[in-house]
């Protein structure tokens, strides 16, 4: 809360700050006397900062920047997915080739043993 006389920020339930209360004690006023509070020389600080209103051109430029960023992000994700898929197929084919080589080696050995037995 702010002092009603000078506008200085005060804490608690007080209406006037300590310096204004001391000044008022030096110059007492009879009860019921109308008191005029002078206008504040400085404006009260705002509780939250005001947002600046942007020009439509600035808003469009900001939206274009955001759209370009999102587009670049999507393209990078697509490239990463493509690379992962290619790597997955490569390793799968490599594993299949090794399996085929082992099977071929087993067939060769089994043919040799078959012909040796004849």
VMD Tcl script that builds the backbone (N, CA, C; Angstrom):
set m [mol new atoms 354]
animate dup $m
set s [atomselect $m all]
$s set {name element resname resid chain x y z} {
  {N N UNK 1 A 0.847 -1.173 0.000}
  {CA C UNK 1 A 0.000 0.000 0.000}
  {C C UNK 1 A 0.894 1.238 0.000}
  {N N UNK 2 A 0.346 2.371 -0.437}
  {CA C UNK 2 A 1.099 3.617 -0.503}
  {C C UNK 2 A 0.482 4.654 0.435}
  {N N UNK 3 A 1.348 5.535 0.916}
  {CA C UNK 3 A 0.910 6.622 1.802}
  {C C UNK 3 A -0.072 7.521 1.050}
  {N N UNK 4 A -1.177 7.893 1.696}
  {CA C UNK 4 A -2.175 8.733 1.044}
  {C C UNK 4 A -1.683 10.164 0.845}
  {N N UNK 5 A -0.679 10.580 1.606}
  {CA C UNK 5 A -0.201 11.959 1.509}
  {C C UNK 5 A 0.942 12.095 0.507}
  {N N UNK 6 A 1.985 11.285 0.638}
  {CA C UNK 6 A 3.168 11.457 -0.218}
  {C C UNK 6 A 3.316 10.374 -1.280}
  {N N UNK 7 A 2.640 9.239 -1.146}
  {CA C UNK 7 A 2.716 8.178 -2.143}
  {C C UNK 7 A 3.823 7.169 -1.912}
  {N N UNK 8 A 4.578 7.334 -0.819}
  {CA C UNK 8 A 5.653 6.392 -0.515}
  {C C UNK 8 A 5.056 5.043 -0.146}
  {N N UNK 9 A 5.728 3.973 -0.562}
  {CA C UNK 9 A 5.228 2.634 -0.280}
  {C C UNK 9 A 5.395 2.335 1.205}
  {N N UNK 10 A 4.329 1.805 1.804}
  {CA C UNK 10 A 4.343 1.471 3.231}
  {C C UNK 10 A 3.852 0.042 3.405}
  {N N UNK 11 A 4.184 -0.543 4.531}
  {CA C UNK 11 A 3.761 -1.909 4.789}
  {C C UNK 11 A 2.695 -1.928 5.871}
  {N N UNK 12 A 1.977 -3.014 5.914}
  {CA C UNK 12 A 0.978 -3.183 6.966}
  {C C UNK 12 A -0.322 -2.470 6.644}
  {N N UNK 13 A -1.058 -2.172 7.695}
  {CA C UNK 13 A -2.388 -1.583 7.571}
  {C C UNK 13 A -2.381 -0.060 7.673}
  {N N UNK 14 A -1.200 0.559 7.672}
  {CA C UNK 14 A -1.125 2.014 7.814}
  {C C UNK 14 A -1.683 2.703 6.574}
  {N N UNK 15 A -2.136 3.949 6.803}
  {CA C UNK 15 A -2.645 4.760 5.713}
  {C C UNK 15 A -1.617 5.820 5.330}
  {N N UNK 16 A -0.837 6.284 6.346}
  {CA C UNK 16 A 0.196 7.284 6.121}
  {C C UNK 16 A 1.545 6.702 6.536}
  {N N UNK 17 A 2.626 7.195 5.897}
  {CA C UNK 17 A 3.965 6.743 6.260}
  {C C UNK 17 A 4.389 7.419 7.573}
  {N N UNK 18 A 5.485 6.968 8.162}
  {CA C UNK 18 A 5.949 7.490 9.451}
  {C C UNK 18 A 6.304 8.965 9.381}
  {N N UNK 19 A 6.940 9.408 8.280}
  {CA C UNK 19 A 7.313 10.827 8.188}
  {C C UNK 19 A 6.083 11.718 8.071}
  {N N UNK 20 A 5.072 11.293 7.338}
  {CA C UNK 20 A 3.838 12.087 7.233}
  {C C UNK 20 A 3.087 12.094 8.562}
  {N N UNK 21 A 3.089 10.957 9.284}
  {CA C UNK 21 A 2.445 10.909 10.602}
  {C C UNK 21 A 3.137 11.866 11.571}
  {N N UNK 22 A 4.471 11.905 11.518}
  {CA C UNK 22 A 5.210 12.822 12.402}
  {C C UNK 22 A 4.890 14.265 12.052}
  {N N UNK 23 A 4.786 14.577 10.761}
  {CA C UNK 23 A 4.450 15.935 10.326}
  {C C UNK 23 A 3.042 16.306 10.778}
  {N N UNK 24 A 2.122 15.353 10.699}
  {CA C UNK 24 A 0.743 15.634 11.113}
  {C C UNK 24 A 0.647 15.804 12.633}
  {N N UNK 25 A 1.498 15.132 13.391}
  {CA C UNK 25 A 1.494 15.304 14.846}
  {C C UNK 25 A 2.000 16.692 15.228}
  {N N UNK 26 A 2.930 17.236 14.429}
  {CA C UNK 26 A 3.426 18.589 14.696}
  {C C UNK 26 A 2.377 19.640 14.365}
  {N N UNK 27 A 1.480 19.350 13.451}
  {CA C UNK 27 A 0.423 20.279 13.051}
  {C C UNK 27 A -0.926 19.605 13.252}
  {N N UNK 28 A -1.403 19.533 14.498}
  {CA C UNK 28 A -2.659 18.812 14.760}
  {C C UNK 28 A -3.868 19.523 14.139}
  {N N UNK 29 A -4.842 18.708 13.779}
  {CA C UNK 29 A -6.087 19.203 13.195}
  {C C UNK 29 A -7.219 18.717 14.096}
  {N N UNK 30 A -8.194 19.602 14.353}
  {CA C UNK 30 A -9.326 19.219 15.196}
  {C C UNK 30 A -10.152 18.158 14.484}
  {N N UNK 31 A -10.708 17.207 15.252}
  {CA C UNK 31 A -11.556 16.187 14.632}
  {C C UNK 31 A -12.730 16.831 13.908}
  {N N UNK 32 A -13.064 16.269 12.747}
  {CA C UNK 32 A -14.176 16.783 11.948}
  {C C UNK 32 A -13.750 17.841 10.952}
  {N N UNK 33 A -12.518 18.301 11.010}
  {CA C UNK 33 A -12.039 19.311 10.062}
  {C C UNK 33 A -11.779 18.628 8.715}
  {N N UNK 34 A -12.331 19.184 7.634}
  {CA C UNK 34 A -12.075 18.576 6.321}
  {C C UNK 34 A -10.592 18.727 5.947}
  {N N UNK 35 A -10.033 17.664 5.450}
  {CA C UNK 35 A -8.628 17.649 5.063}
  {C C UNK 35 A -8.551 17.382 3.565}
  {N N UNK 36 A -7.762 18.207 2.880}
  {CA C UNK 36 A -7.564 18.018 1.439}
  {C C UNK 36 A -6.181 17.405 1.250}
  {N N UNK 37 A -6.152 16.273 0.607}
  {CA C UNK 37 A -4.890 15.597 0.360}
  {C C UNK 37 A -4.343 16.123 -0.969}
  {N N UNK 38 A -3.115 16.639 -0.954}
  {CA C UNK 38 A -2.563 17.201 -2.194}
  {C C UNK 38 A -2.313 16.108 -3.245}
  {N N UNK 39 A -2.244 16.546 -4.491}
  {CA C UNK 39 A -1.959 15.599 -5.573}
  {C C UNK 39 A -0.525 15.124 -5.442}
  {N N UNK 40 A -0.296 13.920 -5.870}
  {CA C UNK 40 A 1.045 13.341 -5.791}
  {C C UNK 40 A 1.932 13.952 -6.869}
  {N N UNK 41 A 3.162 14.216 -6.487}
  {CA C UNK 41 A 4.097 14.788 -7.455}
  {C C UNK 41 A 4.668 13.717 -8.375}
  {N N UNK 42 A 4.739 12.495 -7.897}
  {CA C UNK 42 A 5.244 11.406 -8.727}
  {C C UNK 42 A 4.167 10.335 -8.848}
  {N N UNK 43 A 4.059 9.719 -10.025}
  {CA C UNK 43 A 3.036 8.681 -10.186}
  {C C UNK 43 A 3.400 7.419 -9.418}
  {N N UNK 44 A 2.381 6.699 -9.032}
  {CA C UNK 44 A 2.603 5.427 -8.339}
  {C C UNK 44 A 3.207 4.425 -9.308}
  {N N UNK 45 A 4.085 3.577 -8.805}
  {CA C UNK 45 A 4.649 2.555 -9.697}
  {C C UNK 45 A 3.571 1.540 -10.064}
  {N N UNK 46 A 3.611 1.113 -11.316}
  {CA C UNK 46 A 2.617 0.133 -11.745}
  {C C UNK 46 A 2.975 -1.231 -11.158}
  {N N UNK 47 A 1.961 -2.032 -10.905}
  {CA C UNK 47 A 2.186 -3.335 -10.290}
  {C C UNK 47 A 2.762 -4.332 -11.286}
  {N N UNK 48 A 2.437 -4.204 -12.535}
  {CA C UNK 48 A 3.000 -5.069 -13.549}
  {C C UNK 48 A 3.301 -4.227 -14.781}
  {N N UNK 49 A 4.340 -4.567 -15.475}
  {CA C UNK 49 A 4.690 -3.771 -16.653}
  {C C UNK 49 A 3.661 -3.968 -17.761}
  {N N UNK 50 A 3.431 -2.902 -18.485}
  {CA C UNK 50 A 2.485 -2.967 -19.590}
  {C C UNK 50 A 3.181 -3.527 -20.819}
  {N N UNK 51 A 2.460 -4.317 -21.563}
  {CA C UNK 51 A 3.014 -4.839 -22.802}
  {C C UNK 51 A 2.967 -3.757 -23.857}
  {N N UNK 52 A 4.045 -3.674 -24.611}
  {CA C UNK 52 A 4.068 -2.708 -25.692}
  {C C UNK 52 A 3.187 -3.220 -26.823}
  {N N UNK 53 A 2.434 -2.326 -27.383}
  {CA C UNK 53 A 1.584 -2.700 -28.501}
  {C C UNK 53 A 2.454 -2.689 -29.750}
  {N N UNK 54 A 2.491 -3.808 -30.417}
  {CA C UNK 54 A 3.312 -3.919 -31.608}
  {C C UNK 54 A 2.544 -3.462 -32.835}
  {N N UNK 55 A 3.298 -2.967 -33.790}
  {CA C UNK 55 A 2.706 -2.612 -35.072}
  {C C UNK 55 A 2.385 -3.909 -35.807}
  {N N UNK 56 A 1.393 -3.881 -36.675}
  {CA C UNK 56 A 1.053 -5.110 -37.411}
  {C C UNK 56 A 2.235 -5.657 -38.205}
  {N N UNK 57 A 3.084 -4.779 -38.745}
  {CA C UNK 57 A 4.239 -5.250 -39.510}
  {C C UNK 57 A 5.202 -6.014 -38.607}
  {N N UNK 58 A 5.378 -5.515 -37.377}
  {CA C UNK 58 A 6.256 -6.191 -36.429}
  {C C UNK 58 A 5.686 -7.547 -36.021}
  {N N UNK 59 A 4.367 -7.597 -35.852}
  {CA C UNK 59 A 3.729 -8.863 -35.492}
  {C C UNK 59 A 3.891 -9.883 -36.615}
  {N N UNK 60 A 3.734 -9.435 -37.852}
  {CA C UNK 60 A 3.876 -10.336 -38.990}
  {C C UNK 60 A 5.313 -10.836 -39.082}
  {N N UNK 61 A 6.278 -9.938 -38.871}
  {CA C UNK 61 A 7.687 -10.348 -38.921}
  {C C UNK 61 A 7.990 -11.367 -37.827}
  {N N UNK 62 A 7.456 -11.159 -36.636}
  {CA C UNK 62 A 7.680 -12.091 -35.537}
  {C C UNK 62 A 7.052 -13.452 -35.851}
  {N N UNK 63 A 5.856 -13.442 -36.419}
  {CA C UNK 63 A 5.195 -14.701 -36.779}
  {C C UNK 63 A 5.958 -15.433 -37.880}
  {N N UNK 64 A 6.537 -14.684 -38.820}
  {CA C UNK 64 A 7.334 -15.317 -39.874}
  {C C UNK 64 A 8.574 -15.974 -39.285}
  {N N UNK 65 A 9.200 -15.322 -38.319}
  {CA C UNK 65 A 10.381 -15.905 -37.674}
  {C C UNK 65 A 10.013 -17.203 -36.972}
  {N N UNK 66 A 8.887 -17.195 -36.268}
  {CA C UNK 66 A 8.438 -18.396 -35.561}
  {C C UNK 66 A 8.121 -19.512 -36.565}
  {N N UNK 67 A 7.447 -19.159 -37.661}
  {CA C UNK 67 A 7.099 -20.155 -38.669}
  {C C UNK 67 A 8.360 -20.745 -39.304}
  {N N UNK 68 A 9.353 -19.901 -39.602}
  {CA C UNK 68 A 10.606 -20.401 -40.181}
  {C C UNK 68 A 11.334 -21.324 -39.210}
  {N N UNK 69 A 11.337 -20.972 -37.927}
  {CA C UNK 69 A 11.967 -21.815 -36.917}
  {C C UNK 69 A 11.279 -23.175 -36.849}
  {N N UNK 70 A 9.952 -23.175 -36.821}
  {CA C UNK 70 A 9.207 -24.435 -36.755}
  {C C UNK 70 A 9.429 -25.279 -38.005}
  {N N UNK 71 A 9.489 -24.636 -39.172}
  {CA C UNK 71 A 9.742 -25.359 -40.411}
  {C C UNK 71 A 11.123 -26.011 -40.385}
  {N N UNK 72 A 12.128 -25.265 -39.938}
  {CA C UNK 72 A 13.483 -25.821 -39.843}
  {C C UNK 72 A 13.521 -26.986 -38.855}
  {N N UNK 73 A 12.799 -26.855 -37.757}
  {CA C UNK 73 A 12.748 -27.930 -36.763}
  {C C UNK 73 A 12.109 -29.185 -37.342}
  {N N UNK 74 A 11.026 -29.029 -38.086}
  {CA C UNK 74 A 10.356 -30.182 -38.704}
  {C C UNK 74 A 11.279 -30.843 -39.722}
  {N N UNK 75 A 11.975 -30.042 -40.526}
  {CA C UNK 75 A 12.891 -30.604 -41.522}
  {C C UNK 75 A 14.009 -31.377 -40.836}
  {N N UNK 76 A 14.582 -30.828 -39.774}
  {CA C UNK 76 A 15.633 -31.533 -39.037}
  {C C UNK 76 A 15.125 -32.845 -38.443}
  {N N UNK 77 A 13.919 -32.837 -37.917}
  {CA C UNK 77 A 13.345 -34.071 -37.368}
  {C C UNK 77 A 13.126 -35.116 -38.460}
  {N N UNK 78 A 12.686 -34.669 -39.638}
  {CA C UNK 78 A 12.484 -35.612 -40.736}
  {C C UNK 78 A 13.812 -36.204 -41.189}
  {N N UNK 79 A 14.851 -35.384 -41.253}
  {CA C UNK 79 A 16.174 -35.891 -41.636}
  {C C UNK 79 A 16.668 -36.896 -40.601}
  {N N UNK 80 A 16.495 -36.579 -39.320}
  {CA C UNK 80 A 16.933 -37.494 -38.262}
  {C C UNK 80 A 16.179 -38.821 -38.352}
  {N N UNK 81 A 14.880 -38.776 -38.592}
  {CA C UNK 81 A 14.098 -40.010 -38.723}
  {C C UNK 81 A 14.571 -40.816 -39.925}
  {N N UNK 82 A 14.863 -40.137 -41.036}
  {CA C UNK 82 A 15.359 -40.831 -42.218}
  {C C UNK 82 A 16.694 -41.502 -41.961}
  {N N UNK 83 A 17.590 -40.801 -41.281}
  {CA C UNK 83 A 18.889 -41.396 -40.969}
  {C C UNK 83 A 18.751 -42.593 -40.039}
  {N N UNK 84 A 17.890 -42.485 -39.056}
  {CA C UNK 84 A 17.672 -43.615 -38.149}
  {C C UNK 84 A 17.082 -44.814 -38.881}
  {N N UNK 85 A 16.152 -44.556 -39.783}
  {CA C UNK 85 A 15.546 -45.644 -40.547}
  {C C UNK 85 A 16.586 -46.313 -41.449}
  {N N UNK 86 A 17.420 -45.496 -42.111}
  {CA C UNK 86 A 18.462 -46.056 -42.978}
  {C C UNK 86 A 19.450 -46.887 -42.172}
  {N N UNK 87 A 19.835 -46.398 -40.998}
  {CA C UNK 87 A 20.765 -47.152 -40.153}
  {C C UNK 87 A 20.131 -48.460 -39.693}
  {N N UNK 88 A 18.859 -48.429 -39.372}
  {CA C UNK 88 A 18.156 -49.627 -38.923}
  {C C UNK 88 A 18.123 -50.680 -40.042}
  {N N UNK 89 A 17.802 -50.263 -41.275}
  {CA C UNK 89 A 17.786 -51.201 -42.396}
  {C C UNK 89 A 19.183 -51.735 -42.690}
  {N N UNK 90 A 20.184 -50.869 -42.585}
  {CA C UNK 90 A 21.559 -51.314 -42.839}
  {C C UNK 90 A 21.959 -52.416 -41.867}
  {N N UNK 91 A 21.715 -52.203 -40.582}
  {CA C UNK 91 A 22.098 -53.198 -39.590}
  {C C UNK 91 A 21.255 -54.463 -39.705}
  {N N UNK 92 A 19.991 -54.302 -40.100}
  {CA C UNK 92 A 19.134 -55.472 -40.291}
  {C C UNK 92 A 19.648 -56.307 -41.467}
  {N N UNK 93 A 19.989 -55.654 -42.580}
  {CA C UNK 93 A 20.523 -56.374 -43.750}
  {C C UNK 93 A 21.868 -57.015 -43.428}
  {N N UNK 94 A 22.679 -56.336 -42.663}
  {CA C UNK 94 A 23.982 -56.887 -42.287}
  {C C UNK 94 A 23.798 -58.149 -41.443}
  {N N UNK 95 A 22.844 -58.108 -40.522}
  {CA C UNK 95 A 22.572 -59.278 -39.690}
  {C C UNK 95 A 22.026 -60.430 -40.534}
  {N N UNK 96 A 21.147 -60.109 -41.497}
  {CA C UNK 96 A 20.609 -61.146 -42.378}
  {C C UNK 96 A 21.713 -61.756 -43.232}
  {N N UNK 97 A 22.635 -60.914 -43.735}
  {CA C UNK 97 A 23.751 -61.431 -44.536}
  {C C UNK 97 A 24.609 -62.383 -43.714}
  {N N UNK 98 A 24.880 -62.031 -42.482}
  {CA C UNK 98 A 25.671 -62.915 -41.623}
  {C C UNK 98 A 24.940 -64.237 -41.399}
  {N N UNK 99 A 23.632 -64.179 -41.215}
  {CA C UNK 99 A 22.841 -65.389 -41.020}
  {C C UNK 99 A 22.896 -66.257 -42.272}
  {N N UNK 100 A 22.744 -65.631 -43.459}
  {CA C UNK 100 A 22.817 -66.387 -44.717}
  {C C UNK 100 A 24.195 -67.014 -44.907}
  {N N UNK 101 A 25.251 -66.282 -44.542}
  {CA C UNK 101 A 26.605 -66.830 -44.669}
  {C C UNK 101 A 26.791 -68.043 -43.771}
  {N N UNK 102 A 26.263 -67.966 -42.558}
  {CA C UNK 102 A 26.370 -69.106 -41.640}
  {C C UNK 102 A 25.601 -70.307 -42.183}
  {N N UNK 103 A 24.390 -70.045 -42.714}
  {CA C UNK 103 A 23.599 -71.138 -43.271}
  {C C UNK 103 A 24.294 -71.761 -44.479}
  {N N UNK 104 A 24.882 -70.925 -45.315}
  {CA C UNK 104 A 25.600 -71.444 -46.490}
  {C C UNK 104 A 26.794 -72.284 -46.051}
  {N N UNK 105 A 27.498 -71.823 -45.015}
  {CA C UNK 105 A 28.647 -72.593 -44.522}
  {C C UNK 105 A 28.185 -73.928 -43.966}
  {N N UNK 106 A 27.069 -73.959 -43.277}
  {CA C UNK 106 A 26.533 -75.201 -42.722}
  {C C UNK 106 A 26.133 -76.134 -43.856}
  {N N UNK 107 A 25.528 -75.610 -44.922}
  {CA C UNK 107 A 25.121 -76.439 -46.063}
  {C C UNK 107 A 26.345 -77.032 -46.761}
  {N N UNK 108 A 27.376 -76.218 -46.906}
  {CA C UNK 108 A 28.598 -76.716 -47.562}
  {C C UNK 108 A 29.203 -77.852 -46.753}
  {N N UNK 109 A 29.269 -77.656 -45.425}
  {CA C UNK 109 A 29.830 -78.697 -44.568}
  {C C UNK 109 A 28.959 -79.942 -44.627}
  {N N UNK 110 A 27.658 -79.784 -44.617}
  {CA C UNK 110 A 26.777 -80.948 -44.654}
  {C C UNK 110 A 26.868 -81.659 -45.992}
  {N N UNK 111 A 27.046 -80.953 -47.114}
  {CA C UNK 111 A 27.210 -81.587 -48.431}
  {C C UNK 111 A 28.527 -82.381 -48.476}
  {N N UNK 112 A 29.562 -81.742 -47.921}
  {CA C UNK 112 A 30.851 -82.433 -47.931}
  {C C UNK 112 A 30.771 -83.724 -47.123}
  {N N UNK 113 A 30.148 -83.675 -45.981}
  {CA C UNK 113 A 30.039 -84.881 -45.169}
  {C C UNK 113 A 29.136 -85.908 -45.842}
  {N N UNK 114 A 28.102 -85.418 -46.578}
  {CA C UNK 114 A 27.222 -86.339 -47.293}
  {C C UNK 114 A 27.982 -87.051 -48.400}
  {N N UNK 115 A 28.757 -86.274 -49.211}
  {CA C UNK 115 A 29.495 -86.882 -50.300}
  {C C UNK 115 A 30.650 -87.753 -49.771}
  {N N UNK 116 A 31.198 -87.392 -48.641}
  {CA C UNK 116 A 32.263 -88.212 -48.056}
  {C C UNK 116 A 31.705 -89.578 -47.584}
  {N N UNK 117 A 30.452 -89.578 -47.180}
  {CA C UNK 117 A 29.874 -90.797 -46.702}
  {C C UNK 117 A 29.464 -91.738 -47.841}
  {N N UNK 118 A 29.375 -91.234 -49.031}
  {CA C UNK 118 A 28.961 -92.072 -50.157}
  {C C UNK 118 A 30.072 -92.866 -50.708}
}
mol reanalyze $m
mol bondsrecalc $m
mol representation Tube
mol addrep $m
